[in-house]
Amino acid sequence: MNSHKKRRTGLQEIANLIGISKMTVSRFLRDPNLVSKPLQLQISAAIDELGYIPNKAPDMLSNAKSNAIGIVFPSFTNQVFADILKGIETVTDARGYQTMITHTGYSSDKEESRLRSLLSYNIDGLILTERTHTPATLKMIEISGIPVVEIMDSVSPCIDMAVGFDNFTATKNMIQRMITKGRRNIVYFSARQDQRSIIRQQGYEKAMEDAGLIPRTLATKEASSYELGARFLHQILTEFPCVDGIFSTNDDLALGVLLECQRMGIEVPKKIAIVGFHGHQIGQFMNPKLASIQTPRIEMGKIAAELLLKRINGEQIDKKVIDLPVEYLDGESI
């Protein structure tokens, strides 16, 4: 395959193929109704034949509105953000908005550089996932003057608007459910150590302390994975063999723990109760079904996009912070 970037078909090639002026083609692309019906068909056929791809960048940079929004996720591999994007694009597609998506790898510095690039395309609004931003990021957002919606958290301070759920209370409530089922030696497994994981850990610690129990945490900056969950299980069985409950900051870790328990012949939930976070569908197909906290990811994406587009179009916003309910799935693992 030729590695050199090919020259894109331009308006002049389309005009030459039909025998009309470049200006006529340009008028058609702006609004097909500006040319006659027969000419519309001719130009459309020529565009298909030549494989013409319009270059939106000049329009985005020169117009007051680009009809594009920027979305910054920490990861492309996490199912959570795929679900959120589905919700966002349900709204943006229907309204004729494009989405420009980037990821940060959970790095504030990378968020800064990616945001600088996004803003250079004159985007109309921004959806962010994290709440920890560099001073330069905050300054760029302030100067841009565009509306911003931060997601995944309804409690932490936000730049402008927020849609999410209460990570602290959700975790605290689930730990209390585990305690009422007789669990006393519950351990918290955490990966990434992003702000949301830390908030969930605080909810876990509060529930344990309120019950007069000692909180214990295994944490790492590594990415979540089934393998990490399995490794954490071996570590905690060595360091704290009386463990009778494990709460994981997400379902990936929890599923790794569950699968490793099955491999080792450890009965779940008889010997160890296991709970995850986010309620991914795969957990409900496990045997036993994984207990988890179901988060409203698609709905959150929809509401975030609706809020953003309202602000972009100058509409009134009734609530700048929207707290969405979570669902507690007891499954069969507690």
N, C-alpha and C positions, 0 to 999 in steps of 0.2 A: 504494500500500500504506500502511495506517495505521502511522505511526511510533511511536504510543504503545504502551507495553507493556501487554498485556491482563492483566486480573485472572485468575489461575489458578483453575481449578475446585477447590473445597474438599470436605472430607468431608461437610459439611452438604448440599451439592447432590446428592451421591450418595445420601445417606440420604433426602432428600426425594423423589427420583425413585422409590425403591423403597417408601418408607413405613416405614422402620425408623429406629432411633436412630443418631446419629453415633458413639456408643460401639461399636455393633455393627460398623460399617464399619471403625473403628479396630482392633478385634480381628481382623477378617479380614485387614487389611493387615499386622498383626504376625505372624499365623499363620492361614492359611485354614482349618486343621483346627479352629479354635476356634468355627466356626459350622457349621451343617448344610450338607449337600451341595447341596440346592436353593437355599439362600441364597448359597452360594459362586458358583453359576452366575448368579444374579440380580445380585450385586454386580459380578462380572467383566464382565457385559454392560453394566451402568451405567457402569463405568469406561471401557470401550471407547467407548460412546456419547458420553460427556461429554469424552473426551480427557484424563482425569485424569493429572497428572504428580506423583508423590510428591516432596515436598521432603525430601531427605536431610540437609540442613545441620543442623537441630536435633538429629537423632540422632547425627550425626558429632561434634557439639560436646559433647553430654551423655554419651555412652557412653564407657566406658574404652577400647574399640576401635572404630575407624571402618570397618575392613575396606577401607581405601584406603591406597595408597602414593603418595608424591610422586616424580616423575622430573624432573630438571633437565638439559636438553640445551643446548648452546651454539647450536644452529641447528635449524630445522625444514626447511630446504631441502637439507640434505646427506643423500644416500642412506645414508651410514653409520649415521645415527641412526634412520632408518626401519627398517633391518634389525635394529638392536638392540631397538627397540620391539617389533618382531614377535616376537622371542625372549622378551622380558619378558612380553608379553601372552599368549603361548602358555601360560605358567605361571599368571599371575594370573587369567586367565579361567577356567581349570580349577579354581582354588581359591576362586572367588567374590570376588575382590578387584577393586576399582576402581583405575584409574590416573589420577592428576591430573598433567598434564604441562605444563611451562612451558619457556621458553627464555631465554637470557641475552645472546645476541649476542656471546659471548666476553668479556663484561664482568663482573668480580668484583663491582663495585658493583651491577649489575643482578641478579646472582645473589643478593646480600644481600636486595634488596627483594622479589624473587620468592619466595625461601625464607621470608621473614617472612609472606607471604601464604599459602603452602602450609601452614606450621605452624599457622596460625590455624584450619585445618580439622581439626586433631587427627589428622593422618595417623599411621599406625602405623609407617612406615619410609620410608627415603629412598634413592634412587639418584642419584648425582651423576656428572658426566662430567669435571669439571675438578679439579685438585689445588691450585690457587691460590685461597685463600679469604680474605675480609676477616676481621679479628679479630671483628667483630660476627657474621658468619656462624658462625664457630667457636663463639662463645659461645652463640648460639641453639641450635645443634645439641647442645651440652653440656647446656644447661638442659632441652631437650626430652626427653633421655634415650632417644630412639628409635634403633634400629639404622640404620647407614648403610653402603651399599656404593658404592665409587667404581670406575668402570670405565675401560677403554681403556689402562690402564697397570698393569703388575704389579711395577714396580720402585720407583717413587717412594714416599715415606712416605705412609701413608693414615690417615684419622681412625679407622676402625674395621675394615672389611673391604674387600677389593679383588679385582676380577676383570679380567684384561687380558692384555697381551702385552708383551714387551720391545722397545720402540721403538728403543732404541740398538743392540742386538745384531742385530735384524732388518735395520736399515739398513746396519750395518757389513758383515754377511754378503752382502747384495746388491751393495754396492759392490765387495767382494772378487771376486764373480762377474764383474762388469763388467771388473775389472782383469785377471783371468785370461784374459779373451777379448781382451785386447790394448788396452783403453782406458787412456789415460794422462791425458787432459785432460778430466776429468769435472767438471761443474759441478752444484751443488745449487740447485734452485729452491724457494723457500719463500714461502708466503702466510700471512696471519693472524698469524704469529709467536706462536702459542699455545705452551704448555709442551711439548706433544708434538712440534710442528714443531722446536722448539729441541733437544729430545733426539735427534730423528732427524738433525738437522744435526751434532750432536756425534758420532753414530755414523759419519756420512759422513766427517767430518774425521779421525777415528781411523783408518779404513781407508786413507784417502789418505796420512796421515802414516806409517803402518806400512809402506806401499809406497814411501816416499820421494818422494811426489808432492805437489804444491801444491794445497790445497783452495781453491775459489772459490765464493762464494755470491751469488745474487741473491735479495733478500728484500724483502717489503713487508707492511704491515699490512692491505692490501686483502683482500677475500674472494677465494677461489679461483674461477677461471672458465676456460673455454676461451680466451676473449679475452686474459686475463692470460698464459696460457701462450704464446700466439702473440706477445704483446708482449715477453715475456721472451726469446723466441728471437731476435727482431730485435735486442734490446739486446745479448745475449751474442755474436751474430755480429759486431756492430760492435766491441765491447770486447775480445773474445777469439776471433778468427776460427778458431783452431786447435782449438776445442772438438770433441771426438769422442764425448762421452757426456753425457747430462743425466739426473740423478735428481731427480724431483719429489716433494714432500712428500705429494702425493695424485694420484689418477688424473685429476681435472679438469684440473690443470695439464699433466700428461703428455699427455693427449689433445689439448689445445690445441696443444702443441708438435708432436705427430705430424701433426695435420691441417694445420698451417701448413707443416711440412716438405714434405708432399705438394703443397700449393698452390704452393710455391716450387721444386719439382722437386729437393729435397734427398733423396737416397736413404737410407732407413732399413732396416737398420742400417749399411749400407756406409759412409756418411759420418758419421752420428751415431747412436749407440745411445740409446734412450729407455726409461726405467723410471719407473713410477708407484708408488703405495702404496695398498693396500686391495683391489685385484683386483676392481673392479666388472665386472659381466657385459658391459657395452658394450665394454670393452677387448678382450675375447676375440672380438668380432665385427668388429674393425677388420682392415684388411689393410695392413701386417702386424699380427698379434695383438700387443697391448701387453704387454710384460714388466711384472710388478708383484709386490707382496707381498700375498698373499691373507690377510686378517685374519678371524678367526672371529667375526663380528659377531652372528649369530643365536644361536650357542652361548653367546657371552658374555652376551647378554641373558637367556637361559634360566638360566644358572648364577647370575647376579646376583640374579634374582628368587627362585630356589630358596634361596639363602643367606639373603636378606632374610626370606622367609616362615618359614624355620626359626627364625631368631632371634626374630621376632615371636611365634612360638608356643612359645618357651621350649625349643627343641630344641638339642642339642649340636652345635657346629660343629667339625669335625675340622681344617680348614685355613681360616685367616682371609684368606690371600692365595693366589689361584689364578692361576698363570701358564699361559696357553694357547699352544699352538704356532701358528706362522704357516706358510704354504706359499709357496715361492718359484716364481713363474711366469716362466719364461724367455721364453715367448711366441715372437715372431719379430722383436723389435725390439732385441735385443742380440747 
